[in-house]
Amino acid sequence: MLQNTPEKKISDISVLVVGTTCCDITNPDFDFFKNIAGDGLVSDSSRMVEVKPEWLELKKEFYAMGGGSLNIAPLVSIAGTQAGILTSLGTEEKTYDIQGRFMLNIMEKTGTYPIIIPHKTLPSSSSFIRPAQPGKREAIFHAPNAVDDLDIESESVFSMITQLQPGAIVHYVYSGVARIMDSEKGRKLARVMEKLIRLGYITMVDPHTLSKNPKKSISDGEIIEEYKLLKPVLPHLSWFFSSEVEAKMIANSFGYSIRGKNQEDKNKKFLLRLADEYNTDNSPRIFGITAGADIYVLYLNPQGKRIGPISVKSRYIIVDANKFVGAGDSFRAGFEVEWTQNRNYFKKFQAGEIKEADLERLCLMGHLLAACYVTRTPSSQYGNIPKYQNMDKIVSSGITFSEKDTLLSALKIN
């Protein structure tokens, strides 16, 4: 079911985020959470939790926000680049279910183009969140629901994706959390990415923190089978970014022995290992690791020459913006916003002409949007997202910001 609008069409979309689109519901009183909560993500396709209307109401400690693709596409659209979301939502009677309507309302308000595949029997995807506790990040129980059955390889869905103009970004979220697209040990998603990159699109697949206890998984050297799904996919990606925590778990799961004098050295060696192992043809690639205020990034040109890895430190470190996760997703959104401006990045990428200065600017734009997004509140998820022209002025100025209000004022956000 395509949500047609008279003034827009799929070919207008520059960034299409595909896959996991969920309603993130935070509530410290979830009584079903005690046996499943961890410090990372727990995904369970078999467990259904009915969403109650009151859970979506804004209260002091209870609230709902957009998650998955809604941490990315609306930011891109608000900044000024047309973004879309392709996903599946659950239906009831003649409309979408309550969480589906909640998510569609976000897309409408932010100017994000919705391409929706309705599901008659499964509800819309939801994540149930235990608020952060001292020494622990938020814990997430994710129910994929309708997204589990989303098949972007099917002719009807794939044909909609290919209405995009060549050079558009197709950004899939997330590997390891959806039954159909994770099938065949990752080869199904790999076929889709292979077709898209051959058609001239920028392809990107995101991992997630696929462990109930990431610190223990890393220290134990645990092999997480879901990360192995990335192996057949990586040869067909234009870009691949992970968090530092995800990179450590991926390295363990891939059997990489990454040694270095410090974590920065290890991050760079991980990127070099990916570049060496997945330089399977003459396709250019960008690999990156987000690590708090730092990003480590490497460009591999069509001739196999590497630019980087380099590290780019954020100039926009907002010390009190620590209430929410989402910095990695919003970093990607900022990177994509910059990429779609009139700076010939796509042409230079294809021709092997990306320079360190290009990587630095792309990463600074990612840092800037992430710094803005993590200042969000439950009552205003997207209220601090700036327009690109104001982001451009800040990045070009070279000024460093360490206070939220100063940064938002400079970006002309009231």
C-alpha positions in Angstrom: 0.0 0.0 0.0 1.7 3.2 -1.2 0.8 6.3 0.7 0.4 8.5 -2.4 0.7 12.2 -2.1 -0.1 14.5 -5.1 3.1 16.6 -4.8 5.6 13.8 -4.3 6.6 10.5 -5.9 9.1 7.8 -5.1 11.6 9.1 -7.7 11.9 12.3 -5.6 13.4 10.4 -2.7 17.2 10.8 -2.2 17.4 8.6 0.9 15.2 5.6 1.4 15.4 3.8 4.8 14.1 0.3 4.5 13.1 -2.3 7.2 12.7 -1.9 10.9 10.3 0.9 11.7 9.1 0.7 15.3 7.3 2.4 18.1 9.8 2.7 21.0 7.8 2.6 24.2 9.5 3.5 27.5 7.9 2.4 30.7 9.7 1.5 34.0 6.6 -0.5 35.1 6.6 -3.2 32.3 5.9 -6.3 34.3 6.9 -8.6 31.5 10.4 -7.2 31.3 12.1 -8.8 34.3 13.1 -12.0 32.6 14.2 -10.6 29.3 15.9 -7.2 30.1 19.6 -6.9 29.5 22.1 -4.1 28.6 21.6 -4.5 24.9 18.9 -5.6 22.5 16.7 -8.7 22.9 14.7 -9.5 19.8 12.0 -12.2 19.9 9.8 -12.9 16.9 7.6 -15.3 18.8 6.6 -13.1 21.7 3.7 -10.7 21.2 3.0 -7.9 23.6 -0.3 -6.0 23.0 0.3 -2.2 22.9 -2.1 -0.4 25.2 -3.2 3.1 24.2 -2.1 4.6 27.5 1.5 3.5 26.8 1.6 6.0 23.9 0.5 8.9 26.1 3.2 11.3 27.3 3.7 11.1 31.0 6.6 11.8 33.3 8.3 8.5 33.0 6.2 6.8 30.3 6.3 7.8 26.7 6.6 6.6 23.1 8.9 7.8 20.3 9.8 6.7 16.8 12.5 4.1 16.5 14.5 2.3 13.9 14.1 4.1 10.6 12.4 6.9 12.5 15.7 7.7 14.0 17.1 8.5 10.6 14.6 9.4 7.8 12.7 12.2 9.5 16.0 13.9 10.4 17.1 13.8 6.8 13.7 15.2 5.7 13.6 18.0 8.2 17.2 19.0 7.3 16.0 19.5 3.7 16.7 16.2 1.8 13.7 14.2 0.7 13.7 10.9 2.6 11.3 8.0 2.6 10.6 4.9 4.6 9.7 1.5 3.3 8.3 -0.8 5.9 5.4 -3.0 6.9 2.7 -2.0 9.4 0.0 -4.0 11.1 -3.7 -3.3 10.2 -7.0 -3.5 12.1 -10.3 -3.2 10.5 -9.9 -0.5 7.8 -6.9 1.3 9.2 -3.5 0.6 10.8 -3.1 -0.4 14.4 -2.5 2.1 17.1 1.3 2.0 17.0 1.2 2.0 13.1 -0.9 5.2 13.2 1.6 6.7 15.7 4.5 6.1 13.3 2.6 7.3 10.2 1.8 10.5 12.0 5.5 11.0 12.6 6.2 10.5 8.9 3.4 12.9 7.9 4.6 15.7 10.3 8.2 15.4 9.3 7.6 15.3 5.5 9.0 11.7 5.3 7.5 9.8 2.3 5.9 6.5 3.5 5.8 3.4 1.4 3.8 0.9 3.5 3.2 -2.8 3.1 0.2 -3.6 5.2 0.1 -6.8 7.3 -3.3 -8.3 8.1 -2.3 -10.6 10.9 0.8 -9.3 12.6 0.9 -6.0 14.5 3.3 -3.2 13.8 6.8 -3.5 15.2 7.4 -2.2 18.7 10.4 -2.0 21.1 9.8 -2.0 24.8 12.4 -0.1 26.8 13.6 -0.2 30.3 15.0 3.3 31.2 18.7 3.7 31.7 20.0 2.8 35.2 23.3 3.8 36.9 26.0 2.0 35.0 23.6 0.5 32.4 22.3 1.7 29.1 18.7 1.4 28.1 17.6 -2.2 27.7 15.4 -3.0 24.7 13.0 -5.9 24.0 12.2 -5.7 20.3 9.2 -7.4 18.7 9.7 -7.3 14.9 6.1 -8.4 14.2 5.0 -7.2 10.7 8.6 -6.3 9.7 9.5 -10.0 10.2 7.5 -10.7 7.0 8.7 -7.8 4.9 10.3 -9.2 1.8 12.1 -6.5 -0.1 13.3 -9.1 -2.7 9.7 -9.8 -3.8 9.0 -8.2 -7.2 6.2 -6.0 -6.0 8.4 -4.4 -3.3 11.7 -4.3 -5.2 10.1 -2.6 -8.1 9.1 0.2 -5.9 12.7 0.7 -4.7 14.0 0.8 -8.2 11.8 3.8 -8.9 14.5 5.8 -7.1 16.9 7.8 -9.3 20.3 6.2 -9.7 22.7 7.5 -7.0 19.9 7.5 -4.3 20.8 5.9 -1.0 19.1 2.7 0.1 19.7 2.3 3.8 18.6 -1.0 5.3 17.9 -1.3 9.1 18.8 -3.7 10.8 20.6 -6.9 9.9 19.9 -9.7 12.4 16.4 -8.7 13.6 13.9 -9.6 10.8 13.0 -13.2 9.9 12.5 -13.0 6.1 15.4 -10.7 5.2 17.7 -12.6 7.5 16.9 -15.9 5.9 19.3 -18.1 3.9 22.1 -17.1 6.3 22.1 -13.6 5.0 22.2 -14.5 1.3 18.7 -13.1 0.7 19.6 -9.6 1.8 22.9 -10.0 0.0 21.1 -10.6 -3.3 19.0 -7.5 -2.9 22.1 -5.3 -2.1 24.0 -6.8 -5.1 21.1 -5.9 -7.5 20.8 -2.4 -6.1 24.5 -1.6 -6.3 24.6 -2.8 -9.9 21.7 -0.5 -10.7 23.8 2.4 -9.4 22.4 3.0 -5.9 24.4 3.6 -2.7 23.8 0.6 -0.5 24.0 0.5 3.2 23.1 -2.1 5.9 23.2 -1.4 9.6 23.9 -3.9 12.3 22.5 -3.6 15.8 23.7 -4.3 19.4 22.6 -8.0 19.1 23.5 -9.1 22.7 21.6 -9.0 26.0 24.9 -8.2 27.7 27.4 -6.6 25.3 30.2 -6.1 27.8 30.1 -9.8 28.7 29.8 -10.9 25.1 32.9 -8.9 24.2 35.0 -10.0 27.2 34.0 -13.7 26.6 34.8 -13.5 22.9 31.3 -14.7 22.3 30.4 -15.7 18.7 27.0 -14.2 17.9 25.5 -16.0 15.0 23.3 -13.1 13.9 26.4 -11.0 13.1 27.6 -13.7 10.7 24.6 -12.8 8.5 26.6 -9.8 7.5 29.3 -11.9 5.8 27.5 -12.4 2.5 26.1 -8.9 2.5 29.3 -6.9 3.0 30.7 -7.5 -0.5 27.7 -5.6 -1.9 27.6 -2.5 0.3 28.8 0.9 -0.6 28.9 2.0 3.0 29.1 0.1 6.3 29.1 1.7 9.7 28.9 0.1 13.1 29.4 1.4 16.7 32.6 0.5 18.5 30.7 -2.0 20.7 29.2 -3.7 17.6 32.6 -3.7 15.9 34.1 -5.6 18.8 31.3 -8.2 18.7 31.4 -8.5 14.9 35.2 -9.0 15.1 34.7 -11.9 17.6 31.9 -13.4 15.5 34.0 -13.2 12.3 37.0 -14.8 14.0 39.2 -11.7 13.7 42.0 -11.4 16.2 42.4 -7.6 16.4 45.4 -6.5 18.5 46.6 -3.0 19.0 48.2 -0.6 21.5 44.9 1.1 22.3 41.3 1.1 21.2 41.8 3.6 18.4 44.5 1.4 16.9 42.2 -1.6 17.1 39.3 0.3 15.5 41.5 1.3 12.6 42.8 -2.3 12.2 39.3 -3.6 12.1 38.4 -1.2 9.3 41.6 -2.2 7.4 40.6 -5.9 7.8 37.1 -5.2 6.4 38.7 -3.3 3.5 41.1 -6.1 2.7 38.6 -8.9 3.0 35.7 -7.3 1.1 37.6 -5.6 -1.7 36.1 -8.2 -4.0 35.6 -6.1 -7.1 36.1 -2.6 -8.3 33.3 -1.0 -6.3 34.2 1.9 -4.1 33.4 1.6 -0.4 33.3 3.6 2.9 33.7 1.8 6.2 33.3 3.5 9.6 33.1 3.0 13.3 31.3 5.5 15.6 32.8 5.7 19.0 31.2 8.5 21.1 32.8 11.8 20.1 35.0 10.1 17.5 34.4 8.5 14.1 37.0 6.2 12.4 36.5 6.1 8.7 38.1 4.6 5.6 37.5 5.1 1.9 38.4 2.4 -0.6 38.5 3.6 -4.1 37.7 1.6 -7.2 41.4 0.9 -7.8 41.8 -0.5 -4.3 43.6 2.5 -2.9 42.8 3.4 0.6 42.2 6.9 2.1 42.4 6.4 5.8 41.5 5.1 8.2 41.3 8.6 9.8 39.7 9.7 13.0 37.4 12.7 13.1 36.5 14.1 16.5 33.2 15.9 17.1 33.3 19.6 17.5 29.8 19.4 19.0 30.2 17.5 22.3 27.1 18.3 24.4 27.9 17.2 27.9 24.3 17.0 29.2 22.8 15.2 26.2 23.1 11.7 27.6 19.5 10.6 28.2 18.8 8.8 25.0 20.5 6.4 22.6 20.3 7.1 18.9 23.6 9.0 18.3 24.8 6.3 15.8 21.6 6.4 13.7 21.5 10.2 13.7 25.2 10.3 12.7 24.3 8.3 9.6 21.5 10.7 8.9 23.8 13.7 9.0 26.3 11.9 6.8 23.5 11.3 4.3 22.2 14.8 4.4 25.7 16.2 3.5 26.2 13.5 0.8 23.1 14.6 -1.0 24.1 18.3 -1.3 25.6 19.7 -4.5 29.2 18.8 -3.7 29.7 15.9 -6.2 30.3 13.3 -3.6 28.7 10.5 -5.6 30.7 11.4 -8.7 33.9 11.6 -6.7 33.1 8.3 -4.9 32.6 6.5 -8.1 35.7 8.0 -9.7 38.0 7.3 -6.8 38.4 11.0 -6.0 37.1 11.2 -2.4 39.7 13.0 -0.3 40.4 13.2 3.5 38.8 16.6 3.5 35.6 15.1 2.0 35.5 12.4 4.7 36.1 14.9 7.4 33.3 17.2 6.3 30.8 14.3 5.9 31.7 13.0 9.4 31.5 16.5 11.0 28.0 16.8 9.5 27.2 13.5 11.0 28.5 14.5 14.4 26.6 17.8 14.3 23.2 16.1 13.6 23.9 13.5 16.3 24.7 16.2 18.8 21.3 17.9 18.0 19.3 14.7 18.1 20.5 13.4 21.4 19.2 16.6 23.0 15.6 15.5 22.1 12.9 15.1 24.7 9.9 12.8 24.7 7.6 15.7 24.0 9.8 16.9 21.0 11.7 14.1 19.3 12.5 16.2 16.3 12.3 19.7 17.6 16.1 20.3 17.6 16.8 19.1 14.1 18.3 22.0 12.1 18.0 23.0 8.4 21.0 22.1 6.2 21.9 25.7 5.4 22.4 26.4 9.1 24.4 23.1 9.6 26.6 24.1 6.7 27.4 27.5 8.3 28.4 25.8 11.6 30.5 23.1 10.0 32.2 25.6 7.7 33.0 27.9 10.5 35.2 25.4 12.3 33.8 26.6 15.7 33.7 24.1 18.6 30.6 24.0 20.8 30.3 22.4 24.2 27.0 23.8 25.4 23.6 22.7 24.1 21.9 26.1 24.2 24.8 27.9 22.4 24.8 25.3 19.7 21.1 25.3 19.1 21.0 29.1 19.1 23.7 29.1 16.5 21.6 26.7 14.4 18.7 29.0 14.8 16.6 26.5 16.7 14.3 28.2 19.2 
